[in-house]
Amino acid sequence: MKISWTWFHKLGSPKWFYAISGRMLPWLAVSAVLLLLVGITWGLAFAPQDYQQGNSFRIIYIHVPTAMLAQSCYVLLAVAGVVGLVWKMKLADVALQCAAPIGAWMTAVALVTGAIWGKPTWGSWWVWDARLTSMLILLFLYFGIIALGQAISNRDSSAKACAVLAIVGVVNIPIIKYSVQWWNTLHQGATFTLTEKPAMPVEMWAPLLITALGFYCFFGAVLLLRMRLEVLKREARASWVRDEVLSSLGREVGK
């Protein structure tokens, strides 16, 4: 059976991406608002207290989703880097450049909330724990990609350099994930696993799952917004961009 790769090549078309992302964006935005509203409200206000940590554990509803998203975002950067280097898709570089700042923010939030959680739990804001240290390295990797993209004026050279750094840096992701098994650390193990039942009762992990889904929808919405803007900047001279701008102006005048 012959496999059609038309869909894959369409991913490299700025015009096709702009059209399909415009249809996806409202759904992602609405889903993000609803899921985050339900998950965070449920977790912060209605979930039962932890029998050891009391109410301080509730920061998990921000810390865990941002930490998960920070790692997933970097994997996305590495995939975009491979696609950009192998298939020369310029849209892959757009995704890489636009996702990096979001991932950096998620990593920073995860580190800050982890420090706030660590104070009552460990008695210290920061310990050079393997999980914490590898997450800090992840933040530096994000900073490196952002700085590299801004420092190199030639767009093709910048895309290649950022792609290589993203691919090389992805080795840090399994280190983050398995650090609690490989080394003797203070950090607790994974909150969710595919092979084991959650240790928390459903009243505690259900809002966490909803919040995590909400953060991923939020990431998708913000990423699409940033990519759409960057595509318009890069394709400003293309005829389809002029048509899109004129069409948007026509709709505004019609209102």
C-alpha positions in Angstrom: 0.0 0.0 0.0 1.4 3.4 -1.0 1.6 5.9 1.8 0.7 9.5 0.9 3.0 12.1 2.4 1.0 15.1 1.1 -0.1 16.0 4.6 3.6 16.1 5.7 4.6 18.4 2.9 1.6 20.7 3.6 3.2 21.3 7.0 5.9 23.2 5.2 3.4 25.6 3.6 3.1 28.9 5.5 -0.2 29.6 3.7 -1.7 26.2 4.6 -0.4 26.5 8.2 -1.9 30.0 8.6 -5.3 28.7 7.4 -5.5 25.6 9.5 -4.1 27.2 12.6 -6.8 29.9 12.4 -9.4 27.2 12.6 -7.7 25.4 15.5 -6.9 28.5 17.6 -10.4 29.2 19.0 -10.9 25.6 20.1 -7.6 25.5 21.9 -8.2 28.9 23.6 -11.6 28.0 24.8 -10.5 24.5 25.9 -7.5 26.1 27.8 -9.8 28.6 29.7 -12.4 25.9 30.6 -9.9 23.2 31.7 -7.7 25.6 33.7 -10.7 27.2 35.4 -12.1 23.8 36.4 -8.8 22.1 37.3 -7.3 25.0 39.3 -10.5 25.8 41.1 -11.1 22.1 42.0 -7.5 21.6 43.1 -7.1 24.7 45.1 -10.5 25.0 46.7 -12.1 21.5 46.8 -9.4 18.8 46.7 -8.7 17.3 50.2 -5.6 18.2 52.1 -2.6 15.9 51.9 -2.2 13.9 55.1 1.5 14.9 55.5 1.9 18.3 53.8 -1.5 19.8 54.5 -2.5 22.6 52.1 1.0 23.3 51.0 0.7 20.4 48.5 -1.8 22.4 46.5 1.0 24.1 44.6 1.3 20.8 42.8 -1.6 22.0 40.5 0.7 24.6 39.1 4.2 23.0 39.6 3.6 19.6 38.0 1.8 20.8 34.8 4.4 23.5 34.1 7.3 21.1 34.7 5.7 18.5 32.4 5.1 21.2 29.7 8.6 22.6 30.0 10.0 19.1 29.2 7.5 18.4 26.4 8.2 21.8 24.8 11.9 21.1 24.6 11.2 17.7 22.9 9.1 19.7 20.4 12.1 22.0 19.8 14.3 18.9 19.1 11.7 17.5 16.7 11.4 20.8 14.9 15.2 21.0 14.8 15.4 17.5 13.1 12.6 18.4 10.6 14.4 21.7 9.8 17.8 20.1 9.2 16.6 17.1 7.3 13.6 18.3 5.3 14.6 22.0 5.2 11.2 23.1 6.3 11.4 26.8 7.3 8.2 26.5 9.3 10.0 24.1 11.6 12.4 27.0 12.5 9.4 29.2 13.1 8.0 26.6 15.6 11.4 26.3 17.3 11.9 30.0 17.7 8.3 30.7 18.8 8.2 27.8 21.3 11.5 28.4 23.0 10.3 31.5 25.0 7.2 29.7 26.1 9.2 26.7 27.3 11.6 29.0 29.2 8.7 30.6 31.0 7.2 27.2 31.9 10.6 26.1 33.2 11.0 29.2 35.3 7.5 28.9 36.8 8.3 25.2 37.6 11.5 26.1 39.3 9.9 29.0 41.3 6.9 26.9 42.4 9.2 24.0 43.2 11.3 26.3 45.5 8.1 27.6 47.2 7.0 24.0 47.7 10.4 22.9 48.9 10.6 25.4 51.7 7.9 23.8 53.9 8.7 20.3 52.7 12.5 20.2 52.8 13.1 23.3 55.0 15.0 25.0 52.2 14.2 27.0 49.1 16.8 25.2 47.0 19.0 22.1 47.3 21.3 20.9 44.6 19.0 17.9 44.0 19.5 16.1 40.7 16.0 16.9 39.5 16.3 20.6 40.4 19.7 20.9 38.9 18.8 19.2 35.6 15.7 21.5 35.4 17.9 24.5 35.9 20.1 23.2 33.0 17.0 23.0 30.9 16.3 26.7 31.6 19.8 27.6 30.5 19.3 25.5 27.3 16.2 27.5 26.6 18.1 30.8 27.2 20.9 29.5 24.9 18.5 28.8 22.0 16.8 32.2 22.4 20.1 34.1 22.6 21.5 32.1 19.7 18.5 32.9 17.5 18.8 36.6 18.3 22.6 36.8 18.0 22.9 35.4 14.4 21.6 37.8 11.8 21.5 35.3 8.9 18.2 33.5 9.2 19.4 30.2 7.7 22.6 30.1 9.9 20.5 31.0 12.9 18.0 28.2 12.2 20.8 25.6 11.8 22.6 26.6 15.0 19.4 26.6 17.1 18.3 23.3 15.6 21.7 21.7 16.5 21.6 23.0 20.1 18.0 21.8 20.5 18.9 18.3 19.3 22.0 18.1 21.4 20.2 19.5 24.5 17.4 17.0 24.4 19.7 14.5 26.1 18.8 16.4 29.3 15.2 15.4 29.2 15.7 11.7 30.1 18.1 12.9 32.8 15.3 15.0 34.3 12.8 12.2 34.0 14.9 9.4 35.5 17.0 11.5 38.0 15.0 10.4 41.0 15.7 6.7 40.0 19.4 7.1 39.0 20.5 9.2 42.0 19.5 9.4 45.7 17.4 12.6 45.6 15.0 14.4 47.8 12.5 15.0 45.0 9.5 12.7 44.9 8.9 10.3 42.0 6.7 10.8 39.0 3.1 11.9 39.8 1.7 10.1 36.8 2.9 7.0 35.1 1.4 4.8 32.4 2.1 1.6 34.2 1.0 2.3 37.7 -2.1 3.6 39.4 -1.7 7.1 40.9 -0.7 7.1 44.6 -3.1 9.9 45.2 -6.9 9.5 45.5 -9.0 10.4 42.5 -10.2 13.6 44.2 -6.6 14.8 44.1 -5.2 13.6 40.8 -8.3 14.2 38.7 -8.0 18.1 39.0 -4.3 17.7 38.4 -4.9 15.9 35.1 -7.5 18.4 34.0 -5.1 21.3 34.9 -2.3 19.6 32.9 -4.5 19.3 29.9 -5.5 22.9 30.3 -1.8 24.0 30.3 -1.1 22.0 27.1 -4.1 23.6 25.4 -2.8 27.0 26.6 0.6 26.2 25.2 -0.9 25.2 21.9 -2.9 28.4 21.7 0.0 30.7 22.5 2.3 28.8 20.2 -0.1 29.1 17.3 -0.5 32.9 18.0 3.2 33.5 18.0 3.8 31.3 14.9 1.0 33.0 12.9 2.6 36.4 13.7 6.0 35.2 12.8 4.7 33.7 9.5 3.1 37.0 8.6 6.5 38.8 9.2 8.5 36.3 7.2 6.0 36.1 4.3 5.1 39.8 4.3 5.8 40.1 0.5 3.9 37.0 -0.5 0.6 37.6 -2.4 -1.4 35.4 0.0 -0.5 37.6 2.9 -1.7 40.7 1.1 -4.9 38.8 0.3 -5.3 37.8 3.9 -4.8 41.3 5.2 -7.3 42.7 2.7 -9.8 40.1 3.6 -9.4 40.9 7.3 -9.8 44.6 6.6 -12.9 43.8 4.6 -14.4 41.9 7.4 -13.7 44.7 9.9 -15.3 47.3 7.6 -18.3 45.0 7.1 -18.9 45.0 10.9 
